């Protein structure tokens, strides 16, 4: 998959959404993000822009350790940032601060260049077992698509995630996000629950089985306790807790779909 091309398209769409949000916020303050209720659109921009700057520092510096969390020099903040709202005060329902959108687009463009020019196999620090630039190519593309959807959701009807990218994000959620979330939050053990996720706009099927130590992807055939069928985009958005199960096709014990998020807390 050409992650860089997807990343660039999603970032362009994110920028269009936040510029529209910025115009709307001139009088009333930034809209809240319904899918991330702890954030306004301003907070969302600061979050994603900060992530981009940190990842650029890791890849650009070929770092094998993460930048210090308190090292604000990594963020390349303009002088105007002294008057930007603080993330710890979120949700910040304020007009878009001067320079915020430009700071975001500059950081996103820099990261896109690094993702496009560095070898995916090059070793760098990540928070995953996969310590490579390739991890960031995949992770940042998925995160860009997710937060583009968040931004569009805050100002109107969000567009779906590209089918191929969304299907890859579903696999990523089981392979990468699930073990990371369980480890970070000391999640309770599973009891052998089996869940099937079926793509309605393609042929992909994911079978997930919980056990005392984790979540196993595609552990074999056989019966499942519940099956969720939806487009790849809706499966991705459900697994990232952006949309509810209401309106999606469920067969079997629907309560297990909510229990899944107890066993696999968000990262």
C-alpha positions, 0 to 999 in steps of 0.5 A: 500500500502507498501509505505516503499517498494516502497520508497526503490525501488525508492531510489535505482533507484535514486541512480543508476541514480545519480551515472551514472550522476556523472560519466558523469559529471566528465568532463563536469559538471552535466547535467541539469534536463529537467523536473526541468530546474532550477536545475542540477542533483547536485541541484536535489540531494542536494534538495532531500537529504535535504528533507530527512534529514528534514523529518528524524528530524521531525519523529525521534524527534517526532516533532510537529513543523518544524525544523528551515529553517536556522538550517543547523545542521539538514542536517548532512553535511560532512566537504567537504560540505563547497565546495559544490555549493549553492542552491541559485546559481542553476542551478549548472553545476559542477562536482559532489562534493566529498561526495555528493552521499554518503551523499544522500544515508546515509540520504535516508537510515536513513529515510527509517528506520524511515518510516519502524519502526514508527507507521503511526498513530503517530502524527508529524508535516507535512505541510498538514492537516494530521499530522501523520507519515503516511503522510510522508510515502506517501508523501516521496514515491511519491516524491522519485518516481517523482525525480527518474524520473527526474534524469533518464530523465536527463541522458536518457529514464526515466522508468514509475512510478509503476502503483499502486503507480502512481494511488495513487499519482494521488489521492494524487495530488487532495486530498493534493497537490491541496488545498495546492497549492491553499492556498499557492499561493492564486489561483483564483476561479474556475468556475465549470469546470469539468475534467475527468482523466481516467486510460488507464492501469487500471479502475480508474477514477477521476472526478474533479470539480472546484468551487470558493473555491477549487477543489472537487474530484469525486463530482458525475457523469455527463458530463465533459468539458474535459477528459484526458486518459493515463496510471497512470504513465503519469497521475501522471507525467502530474499532476506534470507538468513533461510531456506535454499533447501532445501525451496523449488522450484528448477529449473535451476542451483541454485548460481547462487542462492548466487552471487547473494549474492556478487554482491549482499552484504547491506547 
